[in-house]
Amino acid sequence: MLLAHNHNYNRMDLVKFVQDEFVEKKEFPEFSAGDTITVYHEITEGQKTRTQFFKGVVIQVKGSGLLKTFTVRKMSGIFGVEKIFPMNMPALQKIEVNKKGSVRRARINYFRNLTGKKARIKEKRS
C-alpha cells in the first residue's frame, strides 16, 4: 500500500476523510441519558422490509461523530430489553424524543437494578 510508506500521513485522518466523504449523515434530535425515545428502524425479513419501533429510556450515549452509539432499555413484560444503536446505522429511519428525563449522570447503569415505582425518571422542567 502506498500510504504505508508515507510516515507523515496520520491513519486517523484517513479514516475521518473516508467517513466524511462516503458515509451519509442523518439529522436526529438531541437526546441524552434519561430521555424516553422511540427509535424507528428497518428490519429485513427475507425479501420484505418493515419498520419496527423500539421505545425506551436512553441509558447511555457513547462516542462522537459517526462512531456514536446509544443504548435504549425498555421493559417487555417482566424482562428488561436493551438495544445498542449506532448513530450511522443505515436502517435507522427516525428518532422521536417522547420525554426529557432529569438525571444527574451521563450513564444511568443503576437504572437496570430498579423495579416498579423506583424505576421512574422525573421529567425535566422546561
N, C-alpha and C positions, 0 to 999 in steps of 0.2 A: 504494500500500500504506500502510496506516495506521501501521505500525510505523516506517516510514522517517522520519516527521516527528518522532517522539519520540527525541531525542538521548540521553536517559538510559538507554535500553534497549540493553544490550550484545548484539551479534549472537551471540557465543559462548554466552551464557546461553540464548538462544532455541534454538540447536542442541542444547545439553545437555538442555534441557527436553523437546524433541521426542524425543530418544534415550531419555531416562529413561521417558517416558510410553508410547511406541509400539513400541520395539524390545524384543523379549523376550530376557532374559538366560539363557544356558545355563551350567550348572556344569561346568567342566572341571578336571582335576587340575593342580596346579602343575608346570611344567617350565621348563627353561632351556636355553641353548646347550650342546651336548654330549650331551644326553639322547637316547636312542633311543626314538622313539614310533611308535605306529600310529594313523593318522587314518582314521576311517570316515566317508565322505561319500557322499551320494546322487547318483546320476547319472541323468538322464532321457534316454532314447533313444526318440524317437517318443512313443508312449503309455506305454511301460514305464519304470518306475523300478527301479533296483537299487542295492545298496550296494557300494561299492568301497573297498578299504583301501589305504593308502599308508604303508609302513613305512620309516622312515629316521632320519637324525640331524638334530636341530634345529641349524641354522646360526646363526640369529638370531631374536630376538623384538623387534619394533618397536612403538612407540606404547603407548598406555594406554587403559584403559576399552573402549569399543565400537569404537574405531579401531585396536585392537591386531591386529597380523598376525604370523605366524611363518613362517619358511622351513624346509622339510624337504628334505633331499637323500638320495637313495638311488642305488645302483649298479644299473643294468639291463644286465647283460652287461658290456661294456667302456665303456658310456656312463653318465655321471652325469646323473640326472634331478632337477630341483629344482622344487618347487611352493610357491607362496606362498598361505597360507590366511588369510583374515580371520577373526577370532575370532567375529564376529557373523554369519557366513555361515549362512543357514537350512539349507543342505544338510549342514552338519556334524552328525553324529549323536553320535559319541563319540570320545574320545581316550584311548588307553591308554599309560601310561609303562612301557616294557619294561625299560629300563636307565637308571640315573642315571649320567651321564658326568662325569668330573672334568676340567674345562678351566679355564684361567686367564683367558680372555677372554669378553666378552659376545657378541662376533660372531666366529665362527671361519671367516672367509673364506679363510684359508690352507689350510683343510681341502680345498678344491676342487683344489688342486695336488698333493695327496698321493695316492700309489697303493700298492697292496699292503699290506704289514705296517705301513708308516708311517701308513696311514690308520686305524689302530686308536686308540680312545679308552679310557683307563683307566677302570675302573668306580669310582664313588665309594664309599668305605667308609662303612658305617652303624653 
